[in-house]
């Protein structure tokens, strides 16, 4: 019925970690944890997506552009666009799609 998930608070930094917080037919929320200097390798999203930086500092590479994103910034990107991420410090962010 009701569920409290503490992964955002307790997730340790160790390279790249992906944790699915919730998933339904119409919504998926992923917690991404990136240790300083870690990379989230090139990939694409099957749906339009939103990225919300919870803490840290990343560069988001998409379509030959670099977007520097830091704590409490929100970023939207379209589906099926190759992209990758590099952490400049220990970082946690949400992918909502």
Secondary structure, DSSP 4 states (H G I P E B T S, - for coil): ------HHHHPPPSSEEEEEEEE-SS-EEEEEEE-TT-EEEEE--SS-EEEEEEESEEEEEETTEEEEEETT-EEEE-TT--EEEEESSSEEEEEE-
